[in-house]
Amino acid sequence: MQIQVRLFATLRQLAGWPKHLLELPPGSTVADALAELDRLFPQLTVTKRTIYVAVNQEYARPAQELHDGDELALFPPVSGGAETRIRPDTGPDTGPDTGPDAGPDARFLS
């Protein structure tokens, strides 16, 4: 089976590619895919670092089984940033929201 692997942030920089088709045996899990990525691209060391994993834009655990055509997205934890929080995109940028209900905004980018 084939899955589409998408890398973000420093993982993308380490690999030198944003997307890659990965061939895996049927019944493979997220953990199997990560091990195969480390075998093919040893500079990634995804099995030795803290990362977030999503399958088809839903957070996934290592034991989750993958299926042909799935998208596996890998991204490192994010920290730091501005002291003010930005409200989720609701239209034109109206500036930072520093109110008590302000929260972080996270998106999958193509």
C-alpha positions as a LaTeX table, in Angstrom:
\begin{tabular}{lrrr}
\hline
Residue & $x$ (\AA) & $y$ (\AA) & $z$ (\AA) \\
\hline
Met1 & 0.00 & 0.00 & 0.00 \\
Gln2 & 1.04 & 3.62 & $-0.45$ \\
Ile3 & 0.60 & 6.48 & 1.97 \\
Gln4 & 1.40 & 10.16 & 1.53 \\
Val5 & 3.85 & 11.49 & 4.14 \\
Arg6 & 3.85 & 15.22 & 4.82 \\
Leu7 & 6.56 & 16.90 & 6.89 \\
Phe8 & 6.36 & 20.25 & 8.62 \\
Ala9 & 8.80 & 22.74 & 10.17 \\
Thr10 & 12.26 & 21.40 & 11.04 \\
Leu11 & 11.42 & 17.89 & 9.82 \\
Arg12 & 10.78 & 19.30 & 6.34 \\
Gln13 & 14.09 & 21.15 & 6.49 \\
Leu14 & 15.99 & 18.03 & 7.58 \\
Ala15 & 14.49 & 15.85 & 4.85 \\
Gly16 & 14.61 & 18.43 & 2.08 \\
Trp17 & 11.10 & 17.51 & 0.89 \\
Pro18 & 7.56 & 18.39 & 2.00 \\
Lys19 & 5.73 & 15.30 & 0.64 \\
His20 & 6.75 & 11.72 & $-0.10$ \\
Leu21 & 4.90 & 8.59 & $-1.20$ \\
Leu22 & 5.82 & 5.75 & 1.15 \\
Glu23 & 5.31 & 2.10 & 0.23 \\
Leu24 & 4.36 & $-0.14$ & 3.17 \\
Pro25 & 3.03 & $-3.68$ & 3.54 \\
Pro26 & $-0.72$ & $-4.01$ & 4.20 \\
Gly27 & $-1.55$ & $-3.88$ & 7.90 \\
Ser28 & 1.30 & $-1.48$ & 8.71 \\
Thr29 & 0.91 & 0.89 & 11.65 \\
Val30 & 2.03 & 4.45 & 12.30 \\
Ala31 & 5.02 & 3.00 & 14.20 \\
Asp32 & 5.93 & 0.89 & 11.16 \\
Ala33 & 5.78 & 3.95 & 8.92 \\
Leu34 & 8.01 & 5.93 & 11.27 \\
Ala35 & 10.56 & 3.10 & 11.36 \\
Glu36 & 10.55 & 2.94 & 7.55 \\
Leu37 & 11.06 & 6.71 & 7.34 \\
Asp38 & 14.07 & 6.42 & 9.65 \\
Arg39 & 15.45 & 3.61 & 7.49 \\
Leu40 & 15.03 & 5.59 & 4.27 \\
Phe41 & 15.91 & 9.02 & 5.67 \\
Pro42 & 18.20 & 8.50 & 8.70 \\
Gln43 & 18.65 & 12.26 & 9.16 \\
Leu44 & 15.01 & 12.51 & 10.29 \\
Thr45 & 15.36 & 10.27 & 13.38 \\
Val46 & 11.59 & 10.44 & 13.86 \\
Thr47 & 11.59 & 7.40 & 16.15 \\
Lys48 & 14.05 & 9.12 & 18.50 \\
Arg49 & 12.46 & 12.55 & 18.81 \\
Thr50 & 9.26 & 14.03 & 20.16 \\
Ile51 & 6.84 & 14.62 & 17.30 \\
Tyr52 & 3.12 & 14.88 & 16.70 \\
Val53 & 1.57 & 12.51 & 14.19 \\
Ala54 & $-1.73$ & 12.87 & 12.37 \\
Val55 & $-3.44$ & 10.42 & 10.01 \\
Asn56 & $-5.89$ & 12.08 & 7.65 \\
Gln57 & $-5.75$ & 15.25 & 9.80 \\
Glu58 & $-6.61$ & 13.46 & 13.07 \\
Tyr59 & $-4.02$ & 12.92 & 15.81 \\
Ala60 & $-2.81$ & 9.31 & 15.79 \\
Arg61 & $-1.08$ & 6.86 & 18.11 \\
Pro62 & 1.78 & 4.54 & 17.09 \\
Ala63 & $-0.44$ & 1.44 & 17.05 \\
Gln64 & $-2.99$ & 2.94 & 14.62 \\
Glu65 & $-3.27$ & 0.87 & 11.46 \\
Leu66 & $-2.73$ & 2.65 & 8.16 \\
His67 & $-4.64$ & 2.11 & 4.93 \\
Asp68 & $-3.82$ & 2.64 & 1.28 \\
Gly69 & $-4.10$ & 6.34 & 0.42 \\
Asp70 & $-3.82$ & 7.62 & 4.00 \\
Glu71 & $-2.00$ & 10.87 & 4.68 \\
Leu72 & 0.54 & 10.75 & 7.51 \\
Ala73 & 1.58 & 14.21 & 8.75 \\
Leu74 & 4.56 & 14.67 & 11.07 \\
Phe75 & 5.40 & 17.84 & 12.92 \\
Pro76 & 7.53 & 18.77 & 15.91 \\
Pro77 & 6.09 & 20.45 & 19.01 \\
Val78 & 5.74 & 24.20 & 18.73 \\
Ser79 & 6.76 & 26.59 & 21.48 \\
Gly80 & 7.51 & 30.23 & 21.96 \\
Gly81 & 5.92 & 33.06 & 20.04 \\
Ala82 & 4.32 & 36.32 & 20.98 \\
Glu83 & 2.95 & 37.03 & 24.44 \\
Thr84 & $-0.42$ & 37.96 & 22.94 \\
Arg85 & $-2.68$ & 35.32 & 21.46 \\
Ile86 & $-4.20$ & 35.58 & 18.02 \\
Arg87 & $-7.88$ & 34.70 & 17.55 \\
Pro88 & $-8.71$ & 31.99 & 14.97 \\
Asp89 & $-9.17$ & 33.22 & 11.41 \\
Thr90 & $-12.66$ & 34.68 & 11.10 \\
Gly91 & $-12.02$ & 36.96 & 8.16 \\
Pro92 & $-9.73$ & 39.92 & 7.57 \\
Asp93 & $-6.95$ & 40.34 & 10.12 \\
Thr94 & $-8.16$ & 42.58 & 12.92 \\
Gly95 & $-5.01$ & 42.30 & 15.03 \\
Pro96 & $-4.13$ & 40.36 & 18.17 \\
Asp97 & $-6.79$ & 39.45 & 20.69 \\
Thr98 & $-5.61$ & 39.83 & 24.26 \\
Gly99 & $-8.99$ & 39.24 & 25.89 \\
Pro100 & $-9.71$ & 36.49 & 28.43 \\
Asp101 & $-11.13$ & 34.18 & 25.72 \\
Ala102 & $-8.13$ & 34.51 & 23.40 \\
Gly103 & $-6.61$ & 31.22 & 22.32 \\
Pro104 & $-3.98$ & 29.78 & 19.99 \\
Asp105 & $-4.62$ & 29.11 & 16.33 \\
Ala106 & $-3.29$ & 25.98 & 14.58 \\
Arg107 & $-3.76$ & 25.04 & 10.93 \\
Phe108 & $-2.55$ & 22.43 & 8.46 \\
Leu109 & $-0.86$ & 24.26 & 5.62 \\
Ser110 & $-0.32$ & 22.89 & 2.13 \\
\hline
\end{tabular}
